Amino acid sequence: MKQKINILVVEDNEYYNNLIFNALQQSTHFVQKKMKYQLVLHSFINSACCMQKIESRVFIDNDFCVIKDTFAPALCRVYLDQFIENKFL
């Protein structure tokens, strides 16, 4: 069984939330079958709902945070690559 990596997208603006979520989903879709891990994307428009999930220990070790700006989708991908490289390679 592949180890699971949870990716949380927390953005109250639905447009930007979808933009970031889709950018991550598309950039990992084609290589995911070759990976030694499973990426699971989660999207939250309400930060309180996300905090409840985190506090319930559903998600553990959210190592990176990306501040929303024009580079957010690209930064998400870079941080994801760094996280995977540090944890699994």
PDB file of N, CA, C and O in Angstrom:
ATOM      1  N   MET A   1       0.837  -1.193   0.000  1.00  0.00           N
ATOM      2  CA  MET A   1       0.000   0.000   0.000  1.00  0.00           C
ATOM      3  C   MET A   1       0.880   1.254   0.000  1.00  0.00           C
ATOM      4  O   MET A   1       1.853   1.343   0.748  1.00  0.00           O
ATOM      5  N   LYS A   2       0.530   2.192  -0.828  1.00  0.00           N
ATOM      6  CA  LYS A   2       1.293   3.432  -0.926  1.00  0.00           C
ATOM      7  C   LYS A   2       1.048   4.315   0.292  1.00  0.00           C
ATOM      8  O   LYS A   2      -0.058   4.359   0.831  1.00  0.00           O
ATOM      9  N   GLN A   3       2.100   5.022   0.717  1.00  0.00           N
ATOM     10  CA  GLN A   3       1.945   5.989   1.795  1.00  0.00           C
ATOM     11  C   GLN A   3       1.174   7.186   1.258  1.00  0.00           C
ATOM     12  O   GLN A   3       1.378   7.612   0.121  1.00  0.00           O
ATOM     13  N   LYS A   4       0.289   7.722   2.085  1.00  0.00           N
ATOM     14  CA  LYS A   4      -0.592   8.805   1.653  1.00  0.00           C
ATOM     15  C   LYS A   4      -0.034  10.155   2.095  1.00  0.00           C
ATOM     16  O   LYS A   4       0.411  10.316   3.231  1.00  0.00           O
ATOM     17  N   ILE A   5      -0.065  11.113   1.187  1.00  0.00           N
ATOM     18  CA  ILE A   5       0.280  12.504   1.484  1.00  0.00           C
ATOM     19  C   ILE A   5      -0.974  13.330   1.290  1.00  0.00           C
ATOM     20  O   ILE A   5      -1.516  13.393   0.186  1.00  0.00           O
ATOM     21  N   ASN A   6      -1.441  13.964   2.357  1.00  0.00           N
ATOM     22  CA  ASN A   6      -2.603  14.850   2.277  1.00  0.00           C
ATOM     23  C   ASN A   6      -2.143  16.248   1.915  1.00  0.00           C
ATOM     24  O   ASN A   6      -1.213  16.785   2.515  1.00  0.00           O
ATOM     25  N   ILE A   7      -2.799  16.824   0.936  1.00  0.00           N
ATOM     26  CA  ILE A   7      -2.515  18.196   0.513  1.00  0.00           C
ATOM     27  C   ILE A   7      -3.772  19.010   0.777  1.00  0.00           C
ATOM     28  O   ILE A   7      -4.844  18.708   0.251  1.00  0.00           O
ATOM     29  N   LEU A   8      -3.628  20.048   1.600  1.00  0.00           N
ATOM     30  CA  LEU A   8      -4.768  20.886   1.963  1.00  0.00           C
ATOM     31  C   LEU A   8      -4.671  22.214   1.234  1.00  0.00           C
ATOM     32  O   LEU A   8      -3.662  22.912   1.324  1.00  0.00           O
ATOM     33  N   VAL A   9      -5.711  22.550   0.523  1.00  0.00           N
ATOM     34  CA  VAL A   9      -5.832  23.859  -0.117  1.00  0.00           C
ATOM     35  C   VAL A   9      -6.879  24.617   0.682  1.00  0.00           C
ATOM     36  O   VAL A   9      -8.050  24.239   0.708  1.00  0.00           O
ATOM     37  N   VAL A  10      -6.441  25.703   1.341  1.00  0.00           N
ATOM     38  CA  VAL A  10      -7.339  26.504   2.170  1.00  0.00           C
ATOM     39  C   VAL A  10      -7.360  27.914   1.605  1.00  0.00           C
ATOM     40  O   VAL A  10      -6.379  28.650   1.710  1.00  0.00           O
ATOM     41  N   GLU A  11      -8.469  28.279   1.014  1.00  0.00           N
ATOM     42  CA  GLU A  11      -8.621  29.595   0.383  1.00  0.00           C
ATOM     43  C   GLU A  11     -10.092  29.947   0.375  1.00  0.00           C
ATOM     44  O   GLU A  11     -10.911  29.176  -0.125  1.00  0.00           O
ATOM     45  N   ASP A  12     -10.440  31.103   0.924  1.00  0.00           N
ATOM     46  CA  ASP A  12     -11.855  31.473   1.040  1.00  0.00           C
ATOM     47  C   ASP A  12     -12.457  31.973  -0.275  1.00  0.00           C
ATOM     48  O   ASP A  12     -13.678  32.018  -0.422  1.00  0.00           O
ATOM     49  N   ASN A  13     -11.614  32.341  -1.216  1.00  0.00           N
ATOM     50  CA  ASN A  13     -12.112  32.754  -2.525  1.00  0.00           C
ATOM     51  C   ASN A  13     -12.219  31.503  -3.396  1.00  0.00           C
ATOM     52  O   ASN A  13     -11.216  30.854  -3.693  1.00  0.00           O
ATOM     53  N   GLU A  14     -13.428  31.177  -3.796  1.00  0.00           N
ATOM     54  CA  GLU A  14     -13.658  29.933  -4.523  1.00  0.00           C
ATOM     55  C   GLU A  14     -12.869  29.862  -5.830  1.00  0.00           C
ATOM     56  O   GLU A  14     -12.386  28.795  -6.207  1.00  0.00           O
ATOM     57  N   TYR A  15     -12.740  30.992  -6.515  1.00  0.00           N
ATOM     58  CA  TYR A  15     -11.994  31.017  -7.771  1.00  0.00           C
ATOM     59  C   TYR A  15     -10.534  30.621  -7.546  1.00  0.00           C
ATOM     60  O   TYR A  15     -10.015  29.736  -8.226  1.00  0.00           O
ATOM     61  N   TYR A  16      -9.872  31.281  -6.588  1.00  0.00           N
ATOM     62  CA  TYR A  16      -8.471  30.982  -6.314  1.00  0.00           C
ATOM     63  C   TYR A  16      -8.298  29.589  -5.719  1.00  0.00           C
ATOM     64  O   TYR A  16      -7.306  28.914  -5.993  1.00  0.00           O
ATOM     65  N   ASN A  17      -9.245  29.163  -4.918  1.00  0.00           N
ATOM     66  CA  ASN A  17      -9.204  27.823  -4.360  1.00  0.00           C
ATOM     67  C   ASN A  17      -9.185  26.792  -5.487  1.00  0.00           C
ATOM     68  O   ASN A  17      -8.361  25.878  -5.492  1.00  0.00           O
ATOM     69  N   ASN A  18     -10.105  26.953  -6.442  1.00  0.00           N
ATOM     70  CA  ASN A  18     -10.162  26.037  -7.580  1.00  0.00           C
ATOM     71  C   ASN A  18      -8.911  26.124  -8.444  1.00  0.00           C
ATOM     72  O   ASN A  18      -8.428  25.108  -8.943  1.00  0.00           O
ATOM     73  N   LEU A  19      -8.387  27.328  -8.621  1.00  0.00           N
ATOM     74  CA  LEU A  19      -7.186  27.526  -9.426  1.00  0.00           C
ATOM     75  C   LEU A  19      -6.009  26.752  -8.828  1.00  0.00           C
ATOM     76  O   LEU A  19      -5.318  26.024  -9.541  1.00  0.00           O
ATOM     77  N   ILE A  20      -5.783  26.907  -7.542  1.00  0.00           N
ATOM     78  CA  ILE A  20      -4.675  26.222  -6.877  1.00  0.00           C
ATOM     79  C   ILE A  20      -4.905  24.717  -6.873  1.00  0.00           C
ATOM     80  O   ILE A  20      -4.003  23.941  -7.190  1.00  0.00           O
ATOM     81  N   PHE A  21      -6.116  24.312  -6.513  1.00  0.00           N
ATOM     82  CA  PHE A  21      -6.448  22.887  -6.454  1.00  0.00           C
ATOM     83  C   PHE A  21      -6.231  22.219  -7.815  1.00  0.00           C
ATOM     84  O   PHE A  21      -5.610  21.160  -7.903  1.00  0.00           O
ATOM     85  N   ASN A  22      -6.745  22.844  -8.867  1.00  0.00           N
ATOM     86  CA  ASN A  22      -6.614  22.279 -10.213  1.00  0.00           C
ATOM     87  C   ASN A  22      -5.167  22.269 -10.703  1.00  0.00           C
ATOM     88  O   ASN A  22      -4.747  21.331 -11.381  1.00  0.00           O
ATOM     89  N   ALA A  23      -4.403  23.311 -10.361  1.00  0.00           N
ATOM     90  CA  ALA A  23      -2.990  23.347 -10.758  1.00  0.00           C
ATOM     91  C   ALA A  23      -2.226  22.189 -10.124  1.00  0.00           C
ATOM     92  O   ALA A  23      -1.412  21.545 -10.785  1.00  0.00           O
ATOM     93  N   LEU A  24      -2.483  21.927  -8.856  1.00  0.00           N
ATOM     94  CA  LEU A  24      -1.830  20.798  -8.188  1.00  0.00           C
ATOM     95  C   LEU A  24      -2.298  19.469  -8.764  1.00  0.00           C
ATOM     96  O   LEU A  24      -1.495  18.567  -9.003  1.00  0.00           O
ATOM     97  N   GLN A  25      -3.585  19.359  -8.981  1.00  0.00           N
ATOM     98  CA  GLN A  25      -4.145  18.113  -9.493  1.00  0.00           C
ATOM     99  C   GLN A  25      -3.592  17.788 -10.881  1.00  0.00           C
ATOM    100  O   GLN A  25      -3.224  16.644 -11.150  1.00  0.00           O
ATOM    101  N   GLN A  26      -3.534  18.771 -11.746  1.00  0.00           N
ATOM    102  CA  GLN A  26      -3.042  18.546 -13.102  1.00  0.00           C
ATOM    103  C   GLN A  26      -1.554  18.247 -13.128  1.00  0.00           C
ATOM    104  O   GLN A  26      -1.101  17.429 -13.929  1.00  0.00           O
ATOM    105  N   SER A  27      -0.787  18.900 -12.261  1.00  0.00           N
ATOM    106  CA  SER A  27       0.662  18.708 -12.301  1.00  0.00           C
ATOM    107  C   SER A  27       1.079  17.359 -11.750  1.00  0.00           C
ATOM    108  O   SER A  27       2.178  16.893 -12.052  1.00  0.00           O
ATOM    109  N   THR A  28       0.246  16.720 -10.960  1.00  0.00           N
ATOM    110  CA  THR A  28       0.614  15.428 -10.384  1.00  0.00           C
ATOM    111  C   THR A  28      -0.152  14.263 -11.010  1.00  0.00           C
ATOM    112  O   THR A  28       0.192  13.104 -10.774  1.00  0.00           O
ATOM    113  N   HIS A  29      -1.163  14.548 -11.788  1.00  0.00           N
ATOM    114  CA  HIS A  29      -2.027  13.496 -12.323  1.00  0.00           C
ATOM    115  C   HIS A  29      -1.268  12.457 -13.163  1.00  0.00           C
ATOM    116  O   HIS A  29      -1.487  11.256 -13.005  1.00  0.00           O
ATOM    117  N   PHE A  30      -0.394  12.907 -14.037  1.00  0.00           N
ATOM    118  CA  PHE A  30       0.251  12.008 -14.979  1.00  0.00           C
ATOM    119  C   PHE A  30       1.358  11.158 -14.365  1.00  0.00           C
ATOM    120  O   PHE A  30       1.661  10.078 -14.874  1.00  0.00           O
ATOM    121  N   VAL A  31       1.964  11.627 -13.281  1.00  0.00           N
ATOM    122  CA  VAL A  31       3.082  10.885 -12.690  1.00  0.00           C
ATOM    123  C   VAL A  31       2.677  10.087 -11.454  1.00  0.00           C
ATOM    124  O   VAL A  31       3.489   9.331 -10.921  1.00  0.00           O
ATOM    125  N   GLN A  32       1.456  10.237 -10.996  1.00  0.00           N
ATOM    126  CA  GLN A  32       1.053   9.625  -9.735  1.00  0.00           C
ATOM    127  C   GLN A  32       1.129   8.095  -9.767  1.00  0.00           C
ATOM    128  O   GLN A  32       1.432   7.492  -8.737  1.00  0.00           O
ATOM    129  N   LYS A  33       0.872   7.459 -10.883  1.00  0.00           N
ATOM    130  CA  LYS A  33       0.926   5.995 -10.955  1.00  0.00           C
ATOM    131  C   LYS A  33       2.342   5.468 -10.745  1.00  0.00           C
ATOM    132  O   LYS A  33       2.515   4.343 -10.276  1.00  0.00           O
ATOM    133  N   LYS A  34       3.346   6.255 -11.083  1.00  0.00           N
ATOM    134  CA  LYS A  34       4.740   5.842 -10.933  1.00  0.00           C
ATOM    135  C   LYS A  34       5.285   6.129  -9.538  1.00  0.00           C
ATOM    136  O   LYS A  34       6.359   5.643  -9.184  1.00  0.00           O
ATOM    137  N   MET A  35       4.565   6.907  -8.749  1.00  0.00           N
ATOM    138  CA  MET A  35       5.047   7.332  -7.444  1.00  0.00           C
ATOM    139  C   MET A  35       4.943   6.221  -6.405  1.00  0.00           C
ATOM    140  O   MET A  35       4.152   5.287  -6.540  1.00  0.00           O
ATOM    141  N   LYS A  36       5.759   6.350  -5.372  1.00  0.00           N
ATOM    142  CA  LYS A  36       5.730   5.413  -4.261  1.00  0.00           C
ATOM    143  C   LYS A  36       4.732   5.859  -3.190  1.00  0.00           C
ATOM    144  O   LYS A  36       4.680   5.271  -2.110  1.00  0.00           O
ATOM    145  N   TYR A  37       3.968   6.861  -3.472  1.00  0.00           N
ATOM    146  CA  TYR A  37       3.034   7.434  -2.520  1.00  0.00           C
ATOM    147  C   TYR A  37       1.778   7.859  -3.255  1.00  0.00           C
ATOM    148  O   TYR A  37       1.753   7.965  -4.482  1.00  0.00           O
ATOM    149  N   GLN A  38       0.741   8.098  -2.475  1.00  0.00           N
ATOM    150  CA  GLN A  38      -0.543   8.531  -3.031  1.00  0.00           C
ATOM    151  C   GLN A  38      -0.810   9.960  -2.566  1.00  0.00           C
ATOM    152  O   GLN A  38      -0.785  10.241  -1.368  1.00  0.00           O
ATOM    153  N   LEU A  39      -1.059  10.843  -3.495  1.00  0.00           N
ATOM    154  CA  LEU A  39      -1.401  12.226  -3.164  1.00  0.00           C
ATOM    155  C   LEU A  39      -2.912  12.348  -3.060  1.00  0.00           C
ATOM    156  O   LEU A  39      -3.641  11.947  -3.966  1.00  0.00           O
ATOM    157  N   VAL A  40      -3.377  12.907  -1.943  1.00  0.00           N
ATOM    158  CA  VAL A  40      -4.806  13.108  -1.735  1.00  0.00           C
ATOM    159  C   VAL A  40      -5.029  14.600  -1.521  1.00  0.00           C
ATOM    160  O   VAL A  40      -4.575  15.167  -0.528  1.00  0.00           O
ATOM    161  N   LEU A  41      -5.727  15.226  -2.454  1.00  0.00           N
ATOM    162  CA  LEU A  41      -5.984  16.665  -2.386  1.00  0.00           C
ATOM    163  C   LEU A  41      -7.290  16.932  -1.652  1.00  0.00           C
ATOM    164  O   LEU A  41      -8.297  16.265  -1.889  1.00  0.00           O
ATOM    165  N   HIS A  42      -7.261  17.915  -0.759  1.00  0.00           N
ATOM    166  CA  HIS A  42      -8.449  18.344  -0.023  1.00  0.00           C
ATOM    167  C   HIS A  42      -8.588  19.853  -0.197  1.00  0.00           C
ATOM    168  O   HIS A  42      -7.602  20.586  -0.116  1.00  0.00           O
ATOM    169  N   SER A  43      -9.793  20.305  -0.434  1.00  0.00           N
ATOM    170  CA  SER A  43     -10.042  21.724  -0.666  1.00  0.00           C
ATOM    171  C   SER A  43     -10.979  22.262   0.399  1.00  0.00           C
ATOM    172  O   SER A  43     -12.012  21.660   0.692  1.00  0.00           O
ATOM    173  N   PHE A  44     -10.612  23.404   0.981  1.00  0.00           N
ATOM    174  CA  PHE A  44     -11.429  24.055   1.996  1.00  0.00           C
ATOM    175  C   PHE A  44     -11.616  25.524   1.636  1.00  0.00           C
ATOM    176  O   PHE A  44     -10.646  26.243   1.393  1.00  0.00           O
ATOM    177  N   ILE A  45     -12.860  25.957   1.605  1.00  0.00           N
ATOM    178  CA  ILE A  45     -13.169  27.367   1.413  1.00  0.00           C
ATOM    179  C   ILE A  45     -13.355  28.042   2.770  1.00  0.00           C
ATOM    180  O   ILE A  45     -13.173  29.252   2.902  1.00  0.00           O
ATOM    181  N   ASN A  46     -13.713  27.262   3.760  1.00  0.00           N
ATOM    182  CA  ASN A  46     -13.924  27.752   5.115  1.00  0.00           C
ATOM    183  C   ASN A  46     -12.757  27.290   5.987  1.00  0.00           C
ATOM    184  O   ASN A  46     -12.589  26.092   6.215  1.00  0.00           O
ATOM    185  N   SER A  47     -11.955  28.233   6.473  1.00  0.00           N
ATOM    186  CA  SER A  47     -10.777  27.868   7.257  1.00  0.00           C
ATOM    187  C   SER A  47     -11.146  27.208   8.587  1.00  0.00           C
ATOM    188  O   SER A  47     -10.382  26.396   9.108  1.00  0.00           O
ATOM    189  N   ALA A  48     -12.306  27.551   9.135  1.00  0.00           N
ATOM    190  CA  ALA A  48     -12.737  26.921  10.386  1.00  0.00           C
ATOM    191  C   ALA A  48     -12.966  25.420  10.191  1.00  0.00           C
ATOM    192  O   ALA A  48     -12.631  24.622  11.066  1.00  0.00           O
ATOM    193  N   CYS A  49     -13.527  25.041   9.062  1.00  0.00           N
ATOM    194  CA  CYS A  49     -13.725  23.613   8.763  1.00  0.00           C
ATOM    195  C   CYS A  49     -12.383  22.898   8.638  1.00  0.00           C
ATOM    196  O   CYS A  49     -12.223  21.773   9.112  1.00  0.00           O
ATOM    197  N   CYS A  50     -11.438  23.550   8.006  1.00  0.00           N
ATOM    198  CA  CYS A  50     -10.113  22.965   7.871  1.00  0.00           C
ATOM    199  C   CYS A  50      -9.469  22.793   9.249  1.00  0.00           C
ATOM    200  O   CYS A  50      -8.896  21.743   9.538  1.00  0.00           O
ATOM    201  N   MET A  51      -9.561  23.805  10.086  1.00  0.00           N
ATOM    202  CA  MET A  51      -8.978  23.724  11.433  1.00  0.00           C
ATOM    203  C   MET A  51      -9.620  22.604  12.243  1.00  0.00           C
ATOM    204  O   MET A  51      -8.934  21.921  13.004  1.00  0.00           O
ATOM    205  N   GLN A  52     -10.907  22.411  12.091  1.00  0.00           N
ATOM    206  CA  GLN A  52     -11.580  21.313  12.795  1.00  0.00           C
ATOM    207  C   GLN A  52     -11.009  19.968  12.350  1.00  0.00           C
ATOM    208  O   GLN A  52     -10.783  19.084  13.176  1.00  0.00           O
ATOM    209  N   LYS A  53     -10.779  19.815  11.062  1.00  0.00           N
ATOM    210  CA  LYS A  53     -10.198  18.564  10.552  1.00  0.00           C
ATOM    211  C   LYS A  53      -8.781  18.366  11.088  1.00  0.00           C
ATOM    212  O   LYS A  53      -8.408  17.264  11.491  1.00  0.00           O
ATOM    213  N   ILE A  54      -7.999  19.442  11.089  1.00  0.00           N
ATOM    214  CA  ILE A  54      -6.627  19.347  11.587  1.00  0.00           C
ATOM    215  C   ILE A  54      -6.629  19.005  13.072  1.00  0.00           C
ATOM    216  O   ILE A  54      -5.880  18.131  13.509  1.00  0.00           O
ATOM    217  N   GLU A  55      -7.460  19.685  13.845  1.00  0.00           N
ATOM    218  CA  GLU A  55      -7.532  19.433  15.281  1.00  0.00           C
ATOM    219  C   GLU A  55      -8.044  18.035  15.608  1.00  0.00           C
ATOM    220  O   GLU A  55      -7.718  17.489  16.662  1.00  0.00           O
ATOM    221  N   SER A  56      -8.833  17.455  14.728  1.00  0.00           N
ATOM    222  CA  SER A  56      -9.340  16.098  14.953  1.00  0.00           C
ATOM    223  C   SER A  56      -8.276  15.047  14.626  1.00  0.00           C
ATOM    224  O   SER A  56      -8.518  13.849  14.773  1.00  0.00           O
ATOM    225  N   ARG A  57      -7.104  15.497  14.185  1.00  0.00           N
ATOM    226  CA  ARG A  57      -5.974  14.631  13.845  1.00  0.00           C
ATOM    227  C   ARG A  57      -6.212  13.798  12.594  1.00  0.00           C
ATOM    228  O   ARG A  57      -5.550  12.780  12.393  1.00  0.00           O
ATOM    229  N   VAL A  58      -7.153  14.220  11.750  1.00  0.00           N
ATOM    230  CA  VAL A  58      -7.351  13.548  10.472  1.00  0.00           C
ATOM    231  C   VAL A  58      -6.103  13.758   9.600  1.00  0.00           C
ATOM    232  O   VAL A  58      -5.664  12.850   8.895  1.00  0.00           O
ATOM    233  N   PHE A  59      -5.554  14.953   9.665  1.00  0.00           N
ATOM    234  CA  PHE A  59      -4.341  15.284   8.935  1.00  0.00           C
ATOM    235  C   PHE A  59      -3.226  15.513   9.944  1.00  0.00           C
ATOM    236  O   PHE A  59      -3.429  16.159  10.972  1.00  0.00           O
ATOM    237  N   ILE A  60      -2.052  14.981   9.645  1.00  0.00           N
ATOM    238  CA  ILE A  60      -0.905  15.148  10.535  1.00  0.00           C
ATOM    239  C   ILE A  60       0.253  15.701   9.717  1.00  0.00           C
ATOM    240  O   ILE A  60       0.415  15.357   8.546  1.00  0.00           O
ATOM    241  N   ASP A  61       1.071  16.574  10.347  1.00  0.00           N
ATOM    242  CA  ASP A  61       2.281  17.144   9.738  1.00  0.00           C
ATOM    243  C   ASP A  61       1.948  17.979   8.488  1.00  0.00           C
ATOM    244  O   ASP A  61       2.356  17.582   7.397  1.00  0.00           O
ATOM    245  N   ASN A  62       1.245  19.091   8.581  1.00  0.00           N
ATOM    246  CA  ASN A  62       1.156  20.040   7.471  1.00  0.00           C
ATOM    247  C   ASN A  62       2.401  20.908   7.501  1.00  0.00           C
ATOM    248  O   ASN A  62       2.427  21.940   8.172  1.00  0.00           O
ATOM    249  N   ASP A  63       3.470  20.479   6.752  1.00  0.00           N
ATOM    250  CA  ASP A  63       4.800  21.068   6.856  1.00  0.00           C
ATOM    251  C   ASP A  63       4.940  22.402   6.133  1.00  0.00           C
ATOM    252  O   ASP A  63       5.829  23.183   6.473  1.00  0.00           O
ATOM    253  N   PHE A  64       4.099  22.685   5.157  1.00  0.00           N
ATOM    254  CA  PHE A  64       4.278  23.886   4.353  1.00  0.00           C
ATOM    255  C   PHE A  64       3.011  24.724   4.334  1.00  0.00           C
ATOM    256  O   PHE A  64       1.896  24.212   4.442  1.00  0.00           O
ATOM    257  N   CYS A  65       3.214  26.009   4.194  1.00  0.00           N
ATOM    258  CA  CYS A  65       2.103  26.945   4.058  1.00  0.00           C
ATOM    259  C   CYS A  65       2.464  27.902   2.929  1.00  0.00           C
ATOM    260  O   CYS A  65       3.599  28.370   2.851  1.00  0.00           O
ATOM    261  N   VAL A  66       1.523  28.189   2.071  1.00  0.00           N
ATOM    262  CA  VAL A  66       1.756  29.096   0.950  1.00  0.00           C
ATOM    263  C   VAL A  66       0.798  30.270   1.073  1.00  0.00           C
ATOM    264  O   VAL A  66      -0.414  30.080   1.176  1.00  0.00           O
ATOM    265  N   ILE A  67       1.331  31.461   1.063  1.00  0.00           N
ATOM    266  CA  ILE A  67       0.521  32.672   1.096  1.00  0.00           C
ATOM    267  C   ILE A  67       0.007  32.939  -0.312  1.00  0.00           C
ATOM    268  O   ILE A  67       0.745  32.805  -1.289  1.00  0.00           O
ATOM    269  N   LYS A  68      -1.251  33.313  -0.407  1.00  0.00           N
ATOM    270  CA  LYS A  68      -1.861  33.543  -1.715  1.00  0.00           C
ATOM    271  C   LYS A  68      -1.305  34.807  -2.366  1.00  0.00           C
ATOM    272  O   LYS A  68      -1.353  35.897  -1.796  1.00  0.00           O
ATOM    273  N   ASP A  69      -0.794  34.634  -3.540  1.00  0.00           N
ATOM    274  CA  ASP A  69      -0.420  35.735  -4.419  1.00  0.00           C
ATOM    275  C   ASP A  69      -0.385  35.161  -5.833  1.00  0.00           C
ATOM    276  O   ASP A  69      -0.851  34.043  -6.051  1.00  0.00           O
ATOM    277  N   THR A  70       0.145  35.887  -6.774  1.00  0.00           N
ATOM    278  CA  THR A  70       0.117  35.413  -8.160  1.00  0.00           C
ATOM    279  C   THR A  70       0.974  34.171  -8.379  1.00  0.00           C
ATOM    280  O   THR A  70       0.809  33.465  -9.374  1.00  0.00           O
ATOM    281  N   PHE A  71       1.890  33.907  -7.448  1.00  0.00           N
ATOM    282  CA  PHE A  71       2.773  32.754  -7.594  1.00  0.00           C
ATOM    283  C   PHE A  71       2.320  31.544  -6.786  1.00  0.00           C
ATOM    284  O   PHE A  71       3.019  30.531  -6.762  1.00  0.00           O
ATOM    285  N   ALA A  72       1.178  31.622  -6.128  1.00  0.00           N
ATOM    286  CA  ALA A  72       0.722  30.546  -5.238  1.00  0.00           C
ATOM    287  C   ALA A  72       0.639  29.183  -5.929  1.00  0.00           C
ATOM    288  O   ALA A  72       1.156  28.211  -5.377  1.00  0.00           O
ATOM    289  N   PRO A  73       0.018  29.058  -7.101  1.00  0.00           N
ATOM    290  CA  PRO A  73      -0.027  27.720  -7.719  1.00  0.00           C
ATOM    291  C   PRO A  73       1.364  27.142  -7.996  1.00  0.00           C
ATOM    292  O   PRO A  73       1.599  25.955  -7.766  1.00  0.00           O
ATOM    293  N   ALA A  74       2.271  27.964  -8.481  1.00  0.00           N
ATOM    294  CA  ALA A  74       3.630  27.488  -8.768  1.00  0.00           C
ATOM    295  C   ALA A  74       4.361  27.133  -7.471  1.00  0.00           C
ATOM    296  O   ALA A  74       5.063  26.124  -7.415  1.00  0.00           O
ATOM    297  N   LEU A  75       4.202  27.951  -6.435  1.00  0.00           N
ATOM    298  CA  LEU A  75       4.847  27.662  -5.149  1.00  0.00           C
ATOM    299  C   LEU A  75       4.323  26.376  -4.536  1.00  0.00           C
ATOM    300  O   LEU A  75       5.085  25.613  -3.943  1.00  0.00           O
ATOM    301  N   CYS A  76       3.030  26.133  -4.674  1.00  0.00           N
ATOM    302  CA  CYS A  76       2.459  24.883  -4.160  1.00  0.00           C
ATOM    303  C   CYS A  76       3.151  23.694  -4.795  1.00  0.00           C
ATOM    304  O   CYS A  76       3.494  22.730  -4.110  1.00  0.00           O
ATOM    305  N   ARG A  77       3.354  23.756  -6.072  1.00  0.00           N
ATOM    306  CA  ARG A  77       4.016  22.644  -6.783  1.00  0.00           C
ATOM    307  C   ARG A  77       5.463  22.491  -6.336  1.00  0.00           C
ATOM    308  O   ARG A  77       5.924  21.368  -6.130  1.00  0.00           O
ATOM    309  N   VAL A  78       6.188  23.591  -6.181  1.00  0.00           N
ATOM    310  CA  VAL A  78       7.580  23.535  -5.740  1.00  0.00           C
ATOM    311  C   VAL A  78       7.672  22.960  -4.333  1.00  0.00           C
ATOM    312  O   VAL A  78       8.506  22.094  -4.071  1.00  0.00           O
ATOM    313  N   TYR A  79       6.818  23.436  -3.422  1.00  0.00           N
ATOM    314  CA  TYR A  79       6.840  22.927  -2.052  1.00  0.00           C
ATOM    315  C   TYR A  79       6.458  21.453  -2.004  1.00  0.00           C
ATOM    316  O   TYR A  79       7.018  20.695  -1.212  1.00  0.00           O
ATOM    317  N   LEU A  80       5.526  21.047  -2.830  1.00  0.00           N
ATOM    318  CA  LEU A  80       5.151  19.637  -2.874  1.00  0.00           C
ATOM    319  C   LEU A  80       6.338  18.794  -3.331  1.00  0.00           C
ATOM    320  O   LEU A  80       6.608  17.743  -2.750  1.00  0.00           O
ATOM    321  N   ASP A  81       7.041  19.237  -4.353  1.00  0.00           N
ATOM    322  CA  ASP A  81       8.229  18.518  -4.815  1.00  0.00           C
ATOM    323  C   ASP A  81       9.285  18.426  -3.715  1.00  0.00           C
ATOM    324  O   ASP A  81       9.890  17.372  -3.522  1.00  0.00           O
ATOM    325  N   GLN A  82       9.510  19.530  -2.992  1.00  0.00           N
ATOM    326  CA  GLN A  82      10.491  19.532  -1.906  1.00  0.00           C
ATOM    327  C   GLN A  82      10.077  18.594  -0.796  1.00  0.00           C
ATOM    328  O   GLN A  82      10.906  17.856  -0.264  1.00  0.00           O
ATOM    329  N   PHE A  83       8.811  18.612  -0.439  1.00  0.00           N
ATOM    330  CA  PHE A  83       8.308  17.740   0.620  1.00  0.00           C
ATOM    331  C   PHE A  83       8.509  16.272   0.250  1.00  0.00           C
ATOM    332  O   PHE A  83       8.982  15.479   1.065  1.00  0.00           O
ATOM    333  N   ILE A  84       8.153  15.922  -0.966  1.00  0.00           N
ATOM    334  CA  ILE A  84       8.288  14.540  -1.414  1.00  0.00           C
ATOM    335  C   ILE A  84       9.758  14.136  -1.441  1.00  0.00           C
ATOM    336  O   ILE A  84      10.106  13.036  -1.010  1.00  0.00           O
ATOM    337  N   GLU A  85      10.606  15.001  -1.934  1.00  0.00           N
ATOM    338  CA  GLU A  85      12.032  14.694  -2.004  1.00  0.00           C
ATOM    339  C   GLU A  85      12.627  14.488  -0.610  1.00  0.00           C
ATOM    340  O   GLU A  85      13.424  13.572  -0.406  1.00  0.00           O
ATOM    341  N   ASN A  86      12.250  15.326   0.339  1.00  0.00           N
ATOM    342  CA  ASN A  86      12.773  15.220   1.708  1.00  0.00           C
ATOM    343  C   ASN A  86      12.235  14.021   2.458  1.00  0.00           C
ATOM    344  O   ASN A  86      12.951  13.438   3.272  1.00  0.00           O
ATOM    345  N   LYS A  87      11.005  13.639   2.212  1.00  0.00           N
ATOM    346  CA  LYS A  87      10.360  12.565   2.974  1.00  0.00           C
ATOM    347  C   LYS A  87      10.510  11.191   2.351  1.00  0.00           C
ATOM    348  O   LYS A  87      10.570  10.196   3.074  1.00  0.00           O
ATOM    349  N   PHE A  88      10.572  11.109   1.038  1.00  0.00           N
ATOM    350  CA  PHE A  88      10.441   9.820   0.385  1.00  0.00           C
ATOM    351  C   PHE A  88      11.596   9.427  -0.524  1.00  0.00           C
ATOM    352  O   PHE A  88      11.685   8.263  -0.914  1.00  0.00           O
ATOM    353  N   LEU A  89      12.466  10.333  -0.869  1.00  0.00           N
ATOM    354  CA  LEU A  89      13.541   9.968  -1.812  1.00  0.00           C
ATOM    355  C   LEU A  89      14.878   9.877  -1.123  1.00  0.00           C
ATOM    356  O   LEU A  89      15.885   9.583  -1.766  1.00  0.00           O
TER     357      LEU A  89
END
